[in-house]
Amino acid sequence: MKHSITIRIPPTVSFLLDRRAPLVWMALLIANIVLFTLSLGSGEVKIPPLDVWLALFGQGSSADQMIIHSLRLPRLITACLVGIAMGVAGALFQGVMRNPLASPDIIGVSGGASVAAVAFLVFGANAGIAWLPIASFVGGAAAAALIYVLAWKDGVSPLRLVLIGIGIQTAAQGLTTLLLILSPIHTTSQAMVWLTGSVYASSWTTVHNLLPWLLIGLPIAIFLVVPLNLLQLGDSIAIGLGGAVQINRLAIILTGVALAAVAVAMAGPIGFVGLMAPHIARMLTGPAFGGVLPAAALTGSLLVITADWVARVAFSPLDLPAGLFTAVLGAPFLLFLLLRSDRHSI
């Protein structure tokens, strides 16, 4: 195992990690910082990178500080956190289902979260926006449970999971459309912007609503690395090696649903990030989830930051939804995976 190192998290968690994984993490982190800086400085008022960093630390002109701290920084932090949540959620779903096509927005979890979130916006917005992630989580969990039950037939086939998930996603889109038709026009307009997947209206309140979920969900995901790796060997082998397969599977699914749901609640269903980020991470770090999860988080962040930057700058003065650009990248990526999976007979 000369190409691997052992990571230990006291008191009981340890896993193997490809030696190249830390280098990949560092490269992705640097890419995130560079793009984060460039995006903070881009817009109607352009701010040089050095002035961006001065403003971040309370130096430089008061105008630069106001633009960055009040307008651009909460939006960029939201994009970063949403990308991290979707990247890790996608990796968890692909791992627990042993299916490279599984992702929150393809198998229906994002659709269920969207239905619940739109219903909340239509019927319960007076309860306060802080309840939106909880409503979204309930919808995503209900969709995940329904998919799993319907896919069960003497076990769960990866292909059945994807096909039934696509059906649930389609049904969820229909329910969302029905809710929009029944809702007042001002609510419909608000929900339609949200459904395209955008961090346009993000504020520090958005960041504060996102952060606690990630501070809880991400450490749980790291502690689930060993069960995830065991599940790749199949249920029988995992049980033989002492894994509590059903409990671990439930914990992984709930963690993935929570991360995906809070991302959908705060930014809308930004498509394909949960599909692309884990695949790119696996290409860079190898198949072990100890390397994949952090790389998927950083890759997801990179994808959403880039999409939001392009959406905000490329068609100025228009501010387009980031979800449009992730869809432009994600649709061909999905076709590529389908063709490759067909050749390898998933």
C-alpha positions in Angstrom: 0.0 0.0 0.0 2.9 2.4 -0.8 0.5 4.7 -2.7 -1.8 5.1 0.4 -1.6 6.6 3.8 -3.7 5.9 6.9 -5.8 8.7 8.4 -7.0 8.2 12.0 -9.7 10.3 13.7 -9.7 9.4 17.4 -11.1 7.4 19.0 -12.2 4.8 16.5 -12.2 6.0 12.9 -9.4 5.3 10.5 -9.3 4.9 6.7 -6.8 4.6 3.8 -6.1 7.7 1.6 -4.4 7.9 -1.7 -1.2 9.9 -1.3 -2.1 12.3 -4.2 -5.4 13.3 -2.4 -3.9 16.0 -0.2 -2.2 17.5 -3.2 -5.5 17.5 -5.1 -7.2 19.1 -2.1 -4.6 21.8 -2.0 -4.9 22.5 -5.7 -8.7 22.7 -5.6 -8.5 25.0 -2.5 -6.1 27.4 -4.3 -8.4 27.4 -7.4 -11.3 28.2 -5.1 -9.4 31.1 -3.5 -8.3 32.5 -6.9 -11.8 32.3 -8.3 -13.4 33.7 -5.1 -11.1 36.7 -5.3 -11.7 37.3 -9.0 -15.4 37.0 -8.5 -15.4 39.5 -5.6 -13.6 42.0 -7.8 -15.9 41.6 -10.8 -19.1 43.5 -11.6 -20.3 46.9 -12.5 -17.6 48.3 -10.2 -14.3 46.4 -10.8 -12.0 46.0 -7.8 -8.4 44.8 -8.3 -7.4 41.6 -6.4 -5.1 43.4 -3.9 -7.9 45.9 -3.1 -10.3 43.0 -2.6 -8.1 41.5 0.1 -7.5 44.8 1.7 -11.3 45.4 1.9 -11.8 41.8 3.3 -9.5 42.7 6.2 -11.1 46.1 6.8 -8.6 48.2 4.9 -8.8 50.1 1.6 -11.6 52.5 0.6 -14.9 52.6 2.4 -16.7 52.1 -1.0 -14.8 48.9 -1.7 -15.6 47.6 1.8 -19.3 48.4 1.4 -19.5 46.7 -2.0 -17.7 43.6 -0.9 -19.0 43.1 2.6 -22.6 44.1 2.0 -23.2 42.9 -1.6 -20.7 40.4 -3.0 -19.3 38.5 0.0 -22.5 36.9 1.3 -23.4 35.9 -2.3 -20.0 34.3 -2.8 -20.0 32.5 0.5 -23.5 31.2 -0.2 -22.3 29.9 -3.6 -19.4 28.2 -1.9 -21.5 26.6 0.8 -24.2 25.4 -1.6 -21.5 23.9 -3.9 -19.9 22.1 -0.9 -23.3 20.7 0.2 -24.3 19.5 -3.2 -20.8 18.0 -4.0 -20.8 16.0 -0.7 -24.5 15.0 -1.0 -23.8 13.7 -4.6 -20.8 11.7 -3.4 -22.9 10.2 -0.5 -25.7 9.2 -2.8 -23.4 7.7 -5.4 -21.6 5.7 -2.7 -24.7 4.4 -0.9 -26.4 3.4 -4.1 -23.2 2.2 -5.8 -24.4 4.0 -8.9 -22.4 6.6 -10.8 -25.6 8.2 -12.1 -27.1 9.0 -8.7 -27.3 12.6 -7.7 -29.8 14.6 -5.7 -31.3 16.4 -8.8 -31.5 13.2 -11.0 -33.0 10.7 -8.5 -35.7 13.0 -7.2 -34.3 14.2 -3.8 -34.0 17.7 -5.1 -37.4 17.5 -6.7 -39.0 16.5 -3.3 -37.1 19.2 -1.6 -38.3 21.7 -4.2 -42.0 20.7 -3.8 -41.7 21.2 0.0 -39.9 24.5 -0.4 -42.3 25.9 -2.9 -45.3 24.7 -0.7 -43.6 26.5 2.2 -43.2 29.7 0.1 -46.8 29.5 -0.9 -48.5 28.5 2.3 -46.1 29.0 5.2 -43.7 31.8 4.4 -45.1 33.9 7.3 -43.5 31.3 9.7 -40.1 32.7 8.9 -37.4 31.8 6.3 -35.4 29.9 8.9 -37.9 27.1 8.7 -37.4 26.7 4.9 -34.4 24.3 5.2 -36.5 22.1 7.5 -39.4 22.0 5.1 -37.0 21.2 2.3 -35.4 18.4 4.3 -38.8 16.8 5.0 -39.6 16.9 1.3 -36.3 15.5 0.2 -36.4 12.7 2.9 -39.9 11.8 1.8 -38.8 11.5 -1.9 -35.7 9.4 -0.9 -37.9 7.0 1.2 -40.4 6.6 -1.6 -37.7 6.0 -4.2 -36.0 3.4 -2.0 -39.3 1.5 -1.3 -40.4 1.5 -4.9 -36.9 0.3 -6.1 -36.9 -2.6 -3.7 -37.4 -6.0 -5.4 -35.3 -8.7 -3.7 -32.8 -6.0 -3.1 -32.1 -2.7 -4.8 -30.9 -2.6 -8.3 -28.8 0.5 -9.2 -30.6 0.9 -12.5 -34.0 0.6 -10.8 -33.0 3.4 -8.4 -32.1 5.7 -11.2 -35.2 5.0 -13.3 -37.6 5.3 -10.4 -35.8 8.4 -9.2 -36.2 10.0 -12.6 -39.9 9.2 -12.4 -40.2 10.8 -8.9 -38.3 13.8 -10.1 -40.7 14.2 -13.0 -43.7 13.9 -10.7 -42.2 16.4 -8.3 -41.8 18.9 -11.1 -45.5 18.4 -12.0 -46.5 19.0 -8.3 -44.3 22.1 -8.2 -45.9 23.5 -11.4 -49.4 22.9 -9.8 -48.4 24.8 -6.7 -47.2 27.7 -8.8 -50.5 27.8 -10.7 -52.5 27.8 -7.5 -50.3 30.5 -5.8 -50.7 34.3 -6.0 -48.8 36.0 -8.8 -46.2 37.6 -6.5 -45.4 34.3 -4.9 -45.2 32.6 -8.3 -42.7 35.2 -9.5 -40.6 34.7 -6.4 -40.7 30.9 -6.7 -39.9 30.9 -10.5 -36.7 32.8 -9.9 -35.8 30.5 -7.0 -36.5 27.4 -9.2 -33.9 28.3 -11.8 -31.2 27.9 -9.2 -29.6 31.2 -8.2 -27.7 32.8 -5.3 -28.7 36.3 -6.6 -30.7 37.4 -3.5 -28.3 35.9 -0.9 -27.6 37.9 2.2 -25.8 37.3 5.5 -29.1 35.8 6.7 -28.8 33.1 4.0 -25.2 32.3 5.1 -26.3 32.1 8.8 -29.2 29.7 7.8 -26.8 27.5 5.7 -23.8 27.3 8.0 -25.2 25.3 11.0 -26.4 22.6 8.7 -23.0 22.2 7.1 -21.2 22.4 10.4 -23.2 19.4 11.5 -23.6 17.5 8.2 -20.0 17.6 7.0 -18.4 16.0 10.1 -21.0 13.3 10.0 -20.2 12.7 6.4 -16.5 12.3 7.2 -17.3 9.8 10.0 -19.3 7.8 7.4 -16.3 7.3 5.1 -15.5 3.8 6.4 -19.1 2.5 6.0 -19.2 4.1 2.5 -16.1 2.2 1.5 -17.4 -1.0 3.0 -20.7 -0.7 1.0 -18.8 -0.6 -2.2 -17.9 -4.3 -1.5 -21.5 -5.3 -1.4 -23.9 -5.9 1.5 -22.7 -9.5 2.2 -19.0 -8.6 2.5 -19.8 -5.5 4.5 -21.8 -7.5 7.0 -19.1 -10.1 7.2 -16.6 -7.4 8.0 -18.7 -6.2 10.9 -20.6 -3.3 9.2 -24.1 -2.4 10.4 -25.3 -2.1 6.8 -28.9 -1.0 7.2 -28.1 1.5 10.0 -25.1 2.9 8.0 -27.2 3.1 4.8 -29.9 5.1 6.6 -27.4 7.4 8.2 -25.7 8.1 4.8 -29.0 8.7 3.0 -30.3 11.1 5.8 -27.0 13.0 5.7 -27.1 13.3 2.0 -30.7 14.4 2.0 -30.0 17.0 4.7 -27.1 18.6 2.8 -28.9 18.5 -0.6 -32.2 19.9 1.0 -30.5 22.9 2.7 -28.7 23.7 -0.5 -31.9 23.6 -2.5 -33.7 25.6 0.1 -31.2 28.4 0.1 -30.3 28.6 -3.7 -32.9 26.6 -5.5 -32.2 23.4 -7.5 -28.8 24.2 -9.1 -28.6 21.2 -11.4 -25.9 18.6 -12.0 -23.4 19.9 -9.3 -24.1 16.8 -7.3 -23.5 14.6 -10.3 -20.4 16.3 -11.7 -18.4 17.1 -8.5 -18.1 13.5 -7.2 -17.0 12.2 -10.6 -14.4 14.8 -11.1 -13.2 14.2 -7.5 -12.9 10.4 -8.2 -10.9 11.1 -11.3 -8.5 13.2 -9.3 -8.2 11.2 -6.0 -9.1 7.6 -6.8 -12.2 5.7 -5.6 -11.6 5.8 -1.8 -14.2 8.1 -0.1 -11.6 9.5 2.3 -10.2 11.4 -0.6 -13.4 11.8 -2.6 -15.6 13.6 -0.1 -13.2 16.6 0.5 -12.4 16.8 -3.2 -16.1 16.6 -4.1 -16.8 19.5 -1.6 -14.1 21.7 -3.1 -15.1 20.8 -6.7 -18.7 21.5 -6.0 -17.8 24.9 -4.5 -15.6 25.6 -7.6 -18.5 24.7 -10.0 -21.0 27.0 -8.3 -18.7 29.9 -7.8 -17.6 29.7 -11.5 -21.3 29.4 -12.7 -22.4 32.3 -10.6 -19.4 34.4 -11.8 -20.1 33.7 -15.4 -23.8 34.3 -14.9 -23.2 37.7 -13.2 -20.4 39.0 -15.5 -20.7 37.5 -19.0 -24.1 39.0 -19.8 -23.9 42.2 -17.8 -26.0 44.1 -17.0 -28.2 41.0 -16.9 -27.7 38.8 -13.8 -28.6 35.3 -15.0 -29.2 32.2 -12.7 -26.2 30.1 -12.0 -28.3 27.0 -12.6 -28.5 27.8 -16.3 -24.7 27.4 -16.6 -24.4 24.2 -14.5 -27.1 22.7 -16.7 -25.2 23.6 -19.9 -22.2 21.7 -18.4 -24.2 19.0 -16.7 -26.4 17.7 -19.6 -23.5 16.6 -21.8 -21.8 15.2 -18.8 -24.8 13.1 -18.0 -25.0 11.8 -21.6 -21.3 10.9 -21.4 -21.9 8.9 -18.2 -24.9 7.2 -19.7 -23.0 6.1 -22.8 -20.1 4.9 -20.7 -22.4 3.1 -18.3 -24.1 1.4 -21.1 -20.8 0.1 -22.4 -19.9 -1.2 -19.0 -23.5 -2.5 -18.3 -24.4 -1.0 -14.9 
